């Protein structure tokens, strides 16, 4: 005797039961650390600006540096910069990204010559803080000369890579502008 089997589609109840069974097996694999969301923090530009005049200024997070042959003050015209940090499945930082509008004024303080820049980036910082990759407009000042950098105060557009452990600077694409020359 032959039995005929139906080739009809499985009923919705069967599909739902299979879906619930699969979800019950998969859900315990998701750990709370895997669900760590990126964090965002504001990174306010120093309200007194950044002095590059070779003098240690009270409250400045930067060491004294004279990056040009004359004193320079950097102040923020617009500061909406944020730092977004991304984490791995163990909850450890993987990298951070700077993002948001940052418009700066550079002032040569001995003659009041100014230069306004959009230095909004963005940039990507390695978890250990030794590598910075930038895209778009970026302002850089180096407290000491680097052999591969165009100067100690410069502006980049395009993609560049800074390796603070070596130290080295590499322009991938775009251009650099020596800002000491522009303010001279």
Protein Blocks (a to p, Z undefined) as FASTA:
>chain_A
ZZdddfbdcdfklmmmmmmmmmmmmmmmpcfklmpccddddddddfkbpadehpacehia
bdcddfbfbdcddddfbdcbdcdddddfkopafbdcdedjdddddddfknopacdddfeb
padddfkopaccdehjdddddfbdcfkbgblbdcdehjddddfklpccddfbdcdddfkl
mmZZ
